C-alpha cells in the first residue's frame, strides 16, 4: 500500500456467491441465545489472529515486523444490542400462528462460502475452508440449528479466516476496492476505523456499536504497529470480523411489531438476512441492507417485489440446485461405487453427467419454463451428453456438451424416476435394490418416512441356491411378517423400475429371466412402469405437499411446528393455486407469517 497519500474519496464495497459438505451429529445443549453467542465470542477472542501474534500472517509491501507485541481484542461484543430496533409494519398476521422460537443458527458451508464471495470476491472464497455440515432430519440447515458446534470447528473457522484475509490483502486491487479511504501510513487508525464501520456492517448484517468498532479497530491498529504494515492491520480486522458469532451465526431475535406489540416480528435487517440466505445462499449485499432500512420489506408487496428481484439473480438458480442436490441425494453419487467388471463405464465423468442431467431438468422446469414442478417426476424428455446418450441409447448432442432429447418410449422412462442419478444411487454394486428406490420415493417425494428396521431383523435375503430375479427374492423376503409392513410400502415401487439395471441402463431380463414390473401399494394403486408411477405420484396430494415441506424445512432450519401448521397449510394451497410453480412458492414462503415472525428465544 502507498503510505504518502491522504485519506480521500469514499470507495464502494463488493460482489456475488456458492457450495459446502457433511460431518458428525452432537446435540447442542439447551442454552439461551446469549450463552451461545458468548461462548463462541470467547472462543473467537482466544485465537491467534485476534489475541496474539508470533509471526505476521499477512503479506506486506512494507518492512517486516518491528516487534512481536501482542494484538489484543475480540471479534465482537457479546453484550451489545443487535442492529436496528425498527420492526416493520403490518400488525397481527392474517394467518393466526404460533411462530417457532427466536434464536441463532450457524451458517452452513455453502452459505459461508457464498457470503465470503459476496463480501470479498472469488479469490477469497477460493481460500475459505468452512467445517463440514452434519445433517439432521435430512437437512444441513437443521443440523446447523440444533447440533452443537464442536471445538474443532472453531479452529477451522480460525484457519479459514486467516487464509481469507491473507488472500485479500495480497491483492492490491481487491484492497483498493474494499477500502473506503487511502491509508496515510502503516497504522492509520481513522482509515481502519472507516473500514471496520463499513465492512463490519456488511459482514455482521447490521451496524456495529461504537464499542465494537473501537475494539476491532484497536486489534487492527495493534497488528499494524507490531509489523509496521497496514496490510497486517487490515488482515487482522478482516479475520476477527469473520470469526465473530455475528458473522458465523444468523441471529433472528425480532422486535415487537409497531402496530401490534404482541407480535414479535423479524427486524428489517433480520428479514433481509433470512431472505438472502434462503434465496441466494449468501449474506445480504449493501443494497439489500440499505433497502431494508429504508422500509422496502415493511409490507407484503415490498417483500414480494424484493424476493422476485432476487430470483432473477444467477445465485438463486445455484442455491436451488444445491437444495435439490441435498433433497435428491445427488451429491452422494460422487462416492457411489459399482462392480468395475460389470460396469466399467461407471466413471467419475459419468457420475458427474448423471448429476448434471437431473439439475438441468429441474432448471428447465423451474427457471426456463416456470412450469408445474411435478413435471420433474413425469417429464418425457431429458438432457444428455455423449456419455449419457450411450447409456440411454439416444443420439448424442451434435455440438458436444448437453442437449435436450426425447426419451425412448420403449424404455418407459419418466423424469427423475427414469434418470440414472436416482436409479444408480438406489442400487447395490452388482444388482438393483427395489427397496432403496422405493424408500427414496417414500421419503424424498411423498415425505412418508419409513422407520428403520428393528435390530433383530436379518437384512440378508433368503437364498435356497435357486436362481431368482431380485423381485422374486424380495417377494419371498416379504413373507416374513416382521418385514412385510415396511417392505410392502417400498419394494413394490422399486419393482416398477426393475427394467433399469444398477447404473440405470434399460434391460428386459434379470439373470436371464423376464422382468415382471407389475406392482401395487394400498395407497398408490397398481402400476408397472416409471411413467405409470409418475402419473400416480403427480396426482397424489402428498407429492405437492412434500415439495412445500422440504423447502420450508430447509429455509427455516427446523421441522414445521404445530403452531406454524396454519401457515404451512396456506403455502400448500398457494402452491397448488399458482400451478405448482417453484418460483411462486419461493416468493410466497418469503412473505409467509411463519417466515417473518418469531417466538420467545429458546
C-alpha positions as CSV (number, residue, x, y, z in Angstrom):
1,X,0.0,0.0,0.0
2,X,1.1,3.6,-0.6
3,X,2.0,5.4,2.6
4,X,2.1,9.1,1.5
5,X,-1.4,9.8,0.1
6,X,-4.1,11.5,2.1
7,X,-7.4,9.8,3.1
8,X,-9.8,10.8,0.5
9,X,-12.7,9.7,-1.7
10,X,-15.2,7.1,-0.5
11,X,-14.9,3.8,-2.3
12,X,-17.7,1.2,-2.7
13,X,-18.0,-2.4,-1.3
14,X,-18.1,-5.7,-3.3
15,X,-19.8,-8.6,-5.2
16,X,-21.6,-12.3,-5.6
17,X,-21.9,-16.5,-4.5
18,X,-21.9,-20.7,-3.6
19,X,-21.2,-24.7,-2.1
20,X,-20.3,-26.9,1.0
21,X,-20.3,-30.6,2.8
22,X,-21.4,-33.3,6.0
23,X,-20.0,-34.5,9.5
24,X,-21.0,-35.9,12.9
25,X,-24.1,-35.1,15.0
26,X,-23.9,-33.9,18.5
27,X,-26.8,-32.1,20.1
28,X,-26.3,-28.6,21.3
29,X,-27.1,-28.3,25.0
30,X,-30.3,-26.4,25.6
31,X,-28.9,-23.0,26.3
32,X,-30.1,-19.5,25.8
33,X,-29.0,-17.5,22.7
34,X,-26.8,-15.3,24.9
35,X,-24.9,-18.3,26.1
36,X,-24.3,-19.5,22.5
37,X,-23.0,-16.1,21.4
38,X,-20.9,-15.5,24.5
39,X,-19.2,-19.0,24.2
40,X,-18.4,-18.5,20.6
41,X,-17.2,-15.0,21.1
42,X,-14.9,-16.2,23.9
43,X,-13.6,-18.9,21.6
44,X,-13.0,-16.4,18.8
45,X,-11.3,-14.0,21.1
46,X,-8.7,-16.6,22.2
47,X,-7.4,-17.5,18.7
48,X,-4.1,-16.2,17.4
49,X,-5.3,-13.7,14.8
50,X,-7.3,-11.8,17.4
51,X,-5.3,-12.3,20.6
52,X,-1.6,-12.6,20.0
53,X,0.8,-12.8,17.0
54,X,4.0,-14.8,16.8
55,X,4.6,-14.1,13.1
56,X,2.9,-11.8,10.6
57,X,0.3,-14.0,8.9
58,X,-0.4,-11.4,6.2
59,X,1.7,-10.3,3.1
60,X,3.1,-6.8,3.3
61,X,4.6,-4.3,0.9
62,X,6.4,-2.5,3.8
63,X,9.1,-3.6,6.2
64,X,8.8,-6.7,8.4
65,X,7.8,-6.9,12.0
66,X,9.4,-4.4,14.3
67,X,8.3,-6.4,17.3
68,X,6.2,-9.3,18.4
69,X,3.9,-7.4,20.6
70,X,0.5,-8.9,21.5
71,X,-2.5,-7.9,19.4
72,X,-5.3,-7.7,21.9
73,X,-9.0,-7.6,21.2
74,X,-12.1,-9.6,20.4
75,X,-14.1,-10.3,17.2
76,X,-17.2,-8.9,18.8
77,X,-19.1,-7.5,21.7
78,X,-21.3,-10.2,23.1
79,X,-23.3,-7.8,25.3
80,X,-24.2,-5.3,22.6
81,X,-27.5,-5.0,21.0
82,X,-28.2,-6.2,17.5
83,X,-28.7,-3.5,15.0
84,X,-31.8,-1.6,14.2
85,X,-34.9,-1.7,16.5
86,X,-37.3,-1.0,13.7
87,X,-39.6,-3.9,13.2
88,X,-41.7,-3.0,10.2
89,X,-45.5,-2.6,9.9
90,X,-48.4,-4.9,9.4
91,X,-49.8,-5.8,12.8
92,X,-51.1,-9.3,13.5
93,X,-50.7,-11.8,10.7
94,X,-53.6,-12.8,8.5
95,X,-53.0,-16.4,9.4
96,X,-53.0,-17.0,13.1
97,X,-49.8,-18.9,14.0
98,X,-47.6,-19.6,16.9
99,X,-44.1,-19.0,15.4
100,X,-41.0,-21.1,16.2
101,X,-38.7,-19.7,18.9
102,X,-36.2,-16.9,18.1
103,X,-32.6,-17.9,18.2
104,X,-29.4,-18.2,16.2
105,X,-28.3,-20.8,13.7
106,X,-24.8,-21.3,12.3
107,X,-24.1,-20.7,8.6
108,X,-23.8,-23.9,6.6
109,X,-20.8,-24.3,4.4
110,X,-22.4,-23.1,1.2
111,X,-23.8,-20.0,3.0
112,X,-20.4,-19.3,4.4
113,X,-18.7,-19.5,1.0
114,X,-21.4,-17.5,-0.7
115,X,-21.0,-14.8,2.0
116,X,-17.3,-14.6,1.5
117,X,-17.7,-14.3,-2.2
118,X,-20.2,-11.5,-1.8
119,X,-18.1,-9.7,0.7
120,X,-14.6,-10.2,-0.5
121,X,-14.6,-11.8,-4.0
122,X,-13.9,-15.1,-5.7
123,X,-10.3,-15.4,-4.7
124,X,-11.2,-15.1,-1.0
125,X,-14.0,-17.6,-1.4
126,X,-11.4,-20.0,-3.0
127,X,-9.2,-19.7,0.1
128,X,-12.1,-20.4,2.5
129,X,-12.4,-23.7,4.2
130,X,-15.5,-23.9,6.4
131,X,-16.1,-27.0,8.6
132,X,-18.3,-29.8,7.5
133,X,-22.1,-29.7,7.9
134,X,-23.8,-32.6,9.7
135,X,-27.4,-33.3,8.6
136,X,-30.4,-33.6,11.0
137,X,-33.8,-34.6,9.7
138,X,-32.3,-34.7,6.2
139,X,-31.0,-31.1,6.2
140,X,-27.8,-29.4,6.9
141,X,-29.7,-26.2,7.9
142,X,-31.5,-28.1,10.7
143,X,-28.2,-29.6,11.8
144,X,-26.8,-26.1,12.0
145,X,-29.7,-25.0,14.2
146,X,-29.9,-27.9,16.6
147,X,-26.4,-29.6,16.8
148,X,-23.5,-28.4,18.9
149,X,-20.6,-26.7,17.2
150,X,-17.5,-28.7,18.1
151,X,-14.3,-27.1,19.3
152,X,-12.6,-28.4,16.1
153,X,-14.9,-26.2,14.0
154,X,-13.8,-23.1,15.9
155,X,-10.3,-23.9,15.0
156,X,-11.3,-24.5,11.4
157,X,-13.0,-21.1,11.3
158,X,-9.8,-19.5,12.6
159,X,-7.7,-21.2,9.9
160,X,-10.3,-20.2,7.2
161,X,-10.5,-16.6,8.3
162,X,-6.7,-16.2,8.3
163,X,-6.5,-17.7,4.8
164,X,-9.3,-15.5,3.5
165,X,-7.7,-12.4,5.0
166,X,-4.3,-13.3,3.5
167,X,-5.9,-13.8,0.1
168,X,-7.5,-10.3,0.3
169,X,-4.5,-8.3,1.5
170,X,-2.2,-10.0,-1.0
171,X,-4.2,-8.5,-3.9
172,X,-3.8,-4.7,-4.1
173,X,-6.7,-4.4,-6.5
174,X,-9.1,-6.0,-4.0
175,X,-7.7,-3.9,-1.2
176,X,-8.3,-0.8,-3.2
177,X,-11.9,-1.8,-3.9
178,X,-12.5,-2.7,-0.2
179,X,-11.1,0.4,1.5
180,X,-13.3,3.5,1.8
181,X,-10.2,5.6,2.2
182,X,-6.5,5.7,1.3
183,X,-4.2,4.9,4.2
184,X,-1.7,7.6,5.2
185,X,0.7,5.2,6.9
186,X,1.0,1.7,8.4
187,X,-1.1,2.4,11.5
188,X,-3.7,4.7,10.0
189,X,-6.4,4.3,12.7
190,X,-9.1,6.5,11.1
191,X,-8.8,4.6,7.8
192,X,-9.0,1.2,9.6
193,X,-12.0,2.5,11.6
194,X,-13.8,3.6,8.5
195,X,-13.2,0.1,7.0
196,X,-14.4,-1.6,10.1
197,X,-17.5,0.6,10.2
198,X,-18.4,-0.1,6.5
199,X,-17.2,-3.7,6.1
200,X,-18.4,-4.7,9.6
201,X,-21.9,-3.6,8.7
202,X,-21.9,-5.9,5.7
203,X,-20.2,-8.8,7.5
204,X,-22.4,-8.7,10.6
205,X,-25.5,-7.7,8.7
206,X,-26.1,-4.7,11.0
207,X,-24.4,-1.5,12.1
208,X,-21.7,-2.1,14.7
209,X,-21.8,-0.3,18.0
210,X,-19.1,2.3,18.8
211,X,-17.7,-0.2,21.4
212,X,-17.4,-2.9,18.7
213,X,-15.9,-0.6,16.2
214,X,-13.3,0.6,18.7
215,X,-12.4,-2.9,19.8
216,X,-11.9,-4.4,16.3
217,X,-10.1,-1.2,15.1
218,X,-7.8,-1.4,18.1
219,X,-7.0,-5.0,17.2
220,X,-6.1,-4.0,13.7
221,X,-4.0,-1.0,14.8
222,X,-2.1,-3.1,17.2
223,X,-1.2,-5.6,14.4
224,X,-0.3,-2.7,12.0
225,X,2.1,-1.2,14.6
226,X,3.6,-4.6,15.5
227,X,4.5,-5.3,11.9
228,X,4.8,-1.7,10.5
229,X,2.3,-2.8,7.9
230,X,-1.2,-1.5,7.1
231,X,-1.9,-4.8,5.4
232,X,-1.3,-6.7,8.6
233,X,-3.8,-4.5,10.4
234,X,-6.3,-4.8,7.6
235,X,-5.9,-8.6,7.5
236,X,-6.3,-8.9,11.3
237,X,-9.5,-6.9,11.3
238,X,-11.0,-9.0,8.5
239,X,-10.0,-12.2,10.3
240,X,-11.6,-11.0,13.5
241,X,-14.8,-9.9,11.9
242,X,-15.2,-13.2,10.1
243,X,-14.6,-15.2,13.3
244,X,-17.3,-13.3,15.3
245,X,-20.6,-15.1,16.0
246,X,-22.3,-12.1,14.4
247,X,-20.9,-13.3,11.1
248,X,-20.9,-17.1,11.7
249,X,-24.5,-17.2,13.1
250,X,-27.8,-16.0,11.6
251,X,-29.3,-14.1,14.5
252,X,-33.1,-13.9,14.5
253,X,-34.5,-12.3,17.6
254,X,-37.1,-9.9,16.2
255,X,-38.8,-7.0,17.9
256,X,-42.4,-6.1,18.9
257,X,-44.4,-5.0,15.9
258,X,-45.2,-1.3,15.7
259,X,-48.9,-1.9,15.2
260,X,-49.4,-4.9,17.4
261,X,-46.7,-5.2,20.1
262,X,-47.9,-8.7,21.0
263,X,-46.4,-9.9,17.7
264,X,-42.7,-10.4,17.6
265,X,-41.5,-9.6,14.1
266,X,-38.1,-10.0,12.5
267,X,-36.4,-6.6,12.2
268,X,-36.0,-5.4,8.6
269,X,-32.3,-6.4,8.6
270,X,-33.1,-9.8,10.1
271,X,-35.7,-10.4,7.5
272,X,-33.3,-9.3,4.7
273,X,-30.8,-11.7,6.1
274,X,-33.2,-14.6,6.3
275,X,-34.4,-13.9,2.7
276,X,-30.9,-13.6,1.3
277,X,-29.6,-16.9,2.9
278,X,-32.8,-18.7,1.8
279,X,-32.9,-17.4,-1.8
280,X,-29.2,-16.7,-2.6
281,X,-27.1,-18.8,0.0
282,X,-25.3,-15.6,0.9
283,X,-25.3,-12.7,3.2
284,X,-27.3,-9.6,2.1
285,X,-25.4,-7.1,0.0
286,X,-25.2,-3.4,0.8
287,X,-28.2,-2.6,-1.4
288,X,-30.5,-5.1,0.3
289,X,-29.4,-3.8,3.7
290,X,-30.0,-0.2,2.6
291,X,-33.4,-1.1,1.1
292,X,-34.4,-2.9,4.2
293,X,-33.5,0.1,6.4
294,X,-35.5,2.4,4.1
295,X,-38.7,0.2,4.6
296,X,-38.6,-1.9,1.4
297,X,-39.5,-5.0,3.5
298,X,-42.2,-3.4,5.7
299,X,-45.1,-4.5,3.5
300,X,-46.0,-7.8,1.8
301,X,-45.9,-6.0,-1.6
302,X,-42.3,-4.9,-0.8
303,X,-41.2,-8.4,0.3
304,X,-42.7,-9.9,-2.8
305,X,-41.0,-7.4,-5.1
306,X,-37.7,-7.9,-3.3
307,X,-37.9,-11.7,-3.5
308,X,-38.9,-11.6,-7.2
309,X,-35.9,-9.4,-7.9
310,X,-33.6,-11.8,-6.0
311,X,-34.9,-14.8,-8.1
312,X,-33.6,-13.1,-11.2
313,X,-30.0,-13.3,-9.9
314,X,-27.9,-16.3,-11.0
315,X,-27.2,-17.2,-7.4
316,X,-30.9,-18.1,-7.0
317,X,-30.5,-20.9,-9.5
318,X,-27.3,-22.1,-7.9
319,X,-29.0,-22.1,-4.5
320,X,-32.0,-24.1,-5.7
321,X,-29.6,-26.6,-7.4
322,X,-27.9,-27.0,-4.0
323,X,-31.3,-27.6,-2.4
324,X,-32.2,-30.3,-4.8
325,X,-28.7,-31.9,-4.7
326,X,-29.4,-32.4,-1.0
327,X,-33.0,-33.5,-1.2
328,X,-32.5,-35.9,-4.1
329,X,-29.1,-37.1,-2.7
330,X,-27.3,-36.2,-5.9
331,X,-24.1,-35.4,-4.0
332,X,-23.9,-39.0,-2.8
333,X,-23.3,-40.1,-6.4
334,X,-19.7,-38.9,-6.1
335,X,-18.9,-41.7,-3.6
336,X,-21.2,-44.3,-5.2
337,X,-19.4,-47.5,-6.4
338,X,-20.3,-50.3,-8.8
339,X,-18.6,-53.5,-9.7
340,X,-15.9,-52.4,-12.2
341,X,-16.1,-55.7,-14.1
342,X,-19.8,-55.5,-14.6
343,X,-20.0,-51.7,-15.0
344,X,-16.6,-50.3,-16.3
345,X,-18.4,-47.3,-17.7
346,X,-19.4,-46.1,-14.2
347,X,-16.6,-43.5,-14.1
348,X,-16.4,-40.2,-12.2
349,X,-17.2,-38.4,-15.5
350,X,-20.4,-40.4,-16.0
351,X,-21.4,-39.8,-12.4
352,X,-20.9,-36.1,-12.8
353,X,-23.0,-36.3,-16.0
354,X,-25.8,-38.0,-14.1
355,X,-25.9,-35.2,-11.5
356,X,-25.9,-32.6,-14.2
357,X,-28.7,-34.2,-16.1
358,X,-31.1,-34.0,-13.1
359,X,-30.1,-30.4,-12.3
360,X,-30.7,-29.4,-16.0
361,X,-34.1,-31.0,-15.9
362,X,-35.0,-29.1,-12.7
363,X,-33.6,-25.9,-14.1
364,X,-35.7,-26.3,-17.3
365,X,-38.9,-26.9,-15.3
366,X,-38.3,-24.3,-12.7
367,X,-36.4,-21.5,-14.4
368,X,-36.7,-21.8,-18.2
369,X,-40.4,-22.6,-18.3
370,X,-41.6,-21.8,-14.7
371,X,-43.8,-24.9,-15.2
372,X,-45.6,-27.3,-12.8
373,X,-42.9,-28.7,-10.5
374,X,-44.4,-32.2,-10.7
375,X,-43.0,-32.4,-14.2
376,X,-39.7,-33.2,-12.6
377,X,-41.2,-36.6,-12.0
378,X,-43.2,-37.1,-15.2
379,X,-41.2,-35.4,-18.0
380,X,-40.9,-37.4,-21.2
381,X,-37.6,-35.6,-22.1
382,X,-34.2,-35.1,-20.5
383,X,-30.7,-33.6,-21.1
384,X,-27.8,-35.8,-22.1
385,X,-24.2,-35.6,-23.1
386,X,-22.3,-38.2,-25.1
387,X,-21.8,-40.5,-22.1
388,X,-25.5,-40.4,-21.0
389,X,-26.6,-40.8,-24.7
390,X,-24.6,-44.0,-24.8
391,X,-26.2,-45.2,-21.5
392,X,-29.7,-44.4,-22.6
393,X,-29.4,-45.4,-26.3
394,X,-30.2,-41.9,-27.6
395,X,-28.3,-39.7,-30.1
396,X,-25.5,-37.6,-28.7
397,X,-25.8,-33.8,-29.0
398,X,-24.2,-32.8,-32.3
399,X,-22.2,-29.9,-30.9
400,X,-20.9,-31.7,-27.8
401,X,-22.0,-30.8,-24.2
402,X,-25.6,-31.3,-23.1
403,X,-28.6,-31.3,-25.3
404,X,-32.4,-31.8,-24.8
405,X,-33.7,-35.1,-26.1
406,X,-37.0,-37.0,-26.0
407,X,-36.7,-40.2,-24.0
408,X,-37.1,-43.5,-26.0
409,X,-40.7,-44.5,-25.5
410,X,-39.9,-48.2,-25.4
411,X,-37.7,-47.8,-22.3
412,X,-40.6,-46.3,-20.3
413,X,-38.5,-43.7,-18.5
414,X,-40.2,-40.7,-16.9
415,X,-38.5,-37.6,-15.3
416,X,-36.4,-38.2,-12.2
417,X,-37.7,-41.8,-11.9
418,X,-36.1,-42.7,-15.1
419,X,-32.8,-40.9,-14.6
420,X,-29.6,-42.6,-13.8
421,X,-28.8,-40.3,-10.9
422,X,-31.7,-41.8,-9.0
423,X,-31.5,-45.3,-10.3
424,X,-27.8,-45.8,-9.8
425,X,-27.8,-44.3,-6.3
426,X,-30.7,-46.6,-5.4
427,X,-28.9,-49.8,-6.3
428,X,-26.1,-52.0,-5.0
429,X,-22.7,-52.6,-6.6
430,X,-23.9,-55.7,-8.6
431,X,-27.7,-55.7,-8.5
432,X,-30.6,-53.4,-8.2
433,X,-32.4,-52.6,-5.0
434,X,-36.2,-52.0,-5.2
435,X,-36.1,-51.3,-1.5
436,X,-33.7,-48.4,-1.8
437,X,-35.5,-47.0,-4.8
438,X,-38.9,-47.3,-3.1
439,X,-37.6,-45.8,0.1
440,X,-36.3,-42.8,-1.8
441,X,-39.8,-42.2,-3.4
442,X,-41.4,-42.6,0.0
443,X,-39.1,-40.2,1.8
444,X,-38.0,-37.7,-0.8
445,X,-41.1,-37.5,-2.9
446,X,-44.0,-38.3,-0.6
447,X,-42.5,-37.2,2.8
448,X,-43.6,-40.6,4.1
449,X,-40.6,-41.7,6.2
450,X,-40.0,-45.4,6.7
451,X,-38.9,-46.4,10.2
452,X,-35.5,-48.1,10.5
453,X,-35.7,-51.9,10.8
454,X,-35.6,-53.3,14.3
455,X,-32.2,-54.6,15.4
456,X,-33.4,-58.2,15.4
457,X,-34.2,-58.2,11.7
458,X,-31.9,-60.2,9.4
459,X,-31.2,-58.0,6.4
460,X,-29.9,-60.8,4.2
461,X,-32.3,-62.1,1.6
462,X,-33.1,-65.8,1.8
463,X,-31.2,-67.9,-0.7
464,X,-32.0,-71.6,-1.3
465,X,-29.5,-71.8,-4.2
466,X,-32.1,-71.5,-6.9
467,X,-31.5,-68.6,-9.4
468,X,-34.1,-65.9,-8.9
469,X,-34.7,-62.3,-10.0
470,X,-34.4,-59.6,-7.5
471,X,-38.2,-59.2,-7.4
472,X,-38.6,-62.9,-6.6
473,X,-36.1,-62.8,-3.8
474,X,-37.8,-59.8,-2.2
475,X,-41.3,-61.3,-2.6
476,X,-40.0,-64.3,-0.6
477,X,-38.5,-61.9,1.9
478,X,-41.8,-60.1,2.3
479,X,-43.4,-63.3,3.5
480,X,-41.7,-62.6,6.9
481,X,-44.3,-60.7,8.9
482,X,-41.6,-58.6,10.6
483,X,-40.5,-57.3,7.2
484,X,-43.8,-57.1,5.3
485,X,-45.2,-53.9,6.8
486,X,-42.3,-51.7,5.7
487,X,-41.1,-53.6,2.6
488,X,-44.7,-53.6,1.4
489,X,-44.6,-49.8,1.2
490,X,-41.1,-49.6,-0.5
491,X,-40.5,-52.7,-2.6
492,X,-43.5,-52.5,-5.0
493,X,-42.4,-49.0,-6.0
494,X,-39.0,-50.4,-6.9
495,X,-40.5,-53.4,-8.7
496,X,-41.9,-51.0,-11.3
497,X,-38.4,-49.8,-12.0
498,X,-36.7,-53.2,-12.4
499,X,-36.2,-52.6,-16.2
500,X,-33.3,-50.4,-15.1
501,X,-30.0,-52.0,-14.0
502,X,-27.7,-50.8,-11.2
503,X,-26.4,-47.9,-13.3
504,X,-29.7,-47.0,-15.0
505,X,-29.3,-48.9,-18.3
506,X,-32.5,-50.3,-19.8
507,X,-32.8,-54.1,-19.7
508,X,-35.6,-56.7,-20.1
509,X,-34.1,-59.6,-18.2
510,X,-32.6,-60.3,-14.8
511,X,-30.2,-63.3,-14.7
512,X,-31.8,-64.4,-18.0
513,X,-35.4,-64.3,-16.6
514,X,-38.0,-62.0,-18.0
515,X,-38.6,-59.0,-15.7
516,X,-42.0,-58.5,-14.2
517,X,-42.6,-54.8,-13.3
518,X,-46.2,-55.1,-12.2
519,X,-46.8,-53.9,-8.7
520,X,-49.2,-52.1,-6.4
521,X,-49.5,-50.5,-3.0
522,X,-52.6,-49.8,-0.9
523,X,-52.1,-46.0,-1.1
524,X,-51.0,-45.6,-4.7
525,X,-52.8,-48.4,-6.5
526,X,-51.4,-50.5,-9.4
527,X,-48.6,-49.5,-11.7
528,X,-46.0,-51.3,-13.9
529,X,-43.5,-48.6,-15.1
530,X,-41.9,-45.3,-14.3
531,X,-44.5,-43.3,-16.4
532,X,-47.4,-45.0,-14.7
533,X,-45.9,-44.5,-11.3
534,X,-45.2,-40.8,-12.1
535,X,-48.8,-40.3,-13.1
536,X,-50.0,-41.6,-9.7
537,X,-47.4,-39.6,-7.8
538,X,-48.2,-36.3,-9.6
539,X,-51.9,-36.8,-8.7
540,X,-51.2,-37.6,-5.1
541,X,-51.6,-34.6,-2.8
542,X,-48.7,-35.8,-0.7
543,X,-46.3,-35.1,-3.6
544,X,-47.2,-31.4,-3.8
545,X,-47.3,-31.1,0.0
546,X,-43.9,-32.7,0.3
547,X,-42.4,-30.1,-2.1
548,X,-43.6,-27.4,0.2
549,X,-42.5,-29.1,3.4
550,X,-38.9,-29.7,2.1
551,X,-38.4,-26.1,1.1
552,X,-40.0,-24.9,4.3
553,X,-37.7,-27.1,6.5
554,X,-34.6,-26.2,4.6
555,X,-35.3,-22.5,4.7
556,X,-36.3,-22.3,8.4
557,X,-33.7,-24.7,9.7
558,X,-36.3,-26.7,11.6
559,X,-39.3,-29.1,11.1
560,X,-42.6,-27.3,11.0
561,X,-44.2,-27.0,14.4
562,X,-47.8,-27.4,15.3
563,X,-48.1,-23.6,15.8
564,X,-46.7,-23.0,12.3
565,X,-49.0,-25.5,10.6
566,X,-51.7,-23.0,9.5
567,X,-49.0,-21.1,7.6
568,X,-47.7,-24.3,6.0
569,X,-51.2,-25.2,5.0
570,X,-51.6,-21.8,3.4
571,X,-48.4,-22.3,1.5
572,X,-49.7,-25.7,0.2
573,X,-52.8,-24.0,-1.1
574,X,-51.0,-21.2,-2.7
575,X,-48.5,-23.6,-4.4
576,X,-51.4,-25.5,-5.9
577,X,-53.3,-22.3,-6.9
578,X,-50.3,-21.0,-8.7
579,X,-49.8,-24.1,-10.8
580,X,-47.2,-25.7,-8.6
581,X,-44.6,-23.1,-9.6
582,X,-41.5,-23.3,-7.5
583,X,-40.6,-19.7,-8.3
584,X,-44.0,-18.6,-6.9
585,X,-43.5,-20.9,-3.9
586,X,-40.2,-19.2,-3.1
587,X,-41.9,-15.8,-3.1
588,X,-44.9,-17.0,-1.1
589,X,-42.6,-18.6,1.5
590,X,-40.7,-15.3,1.9
591,X,-43.9,-13.4,2.6
592,X,-45.4,-16.1,4.9
593,X,-46.1,-15.0,8.5
594,X,-44.1,-18.1,9.7
595,X,-41.1,-16.7,7.8
596,X,-41.4,-13.2,9.2
597,X,-42.4,-13.9,12.8
598,X,-40.5,-15.4,15.7
599,X,-41.5,-16.5,19.2
600,X,-39.7,-16.0,22.5
601,X,-36.0,-17.1,22.3
602,X,-35.1,-20.6,23.3
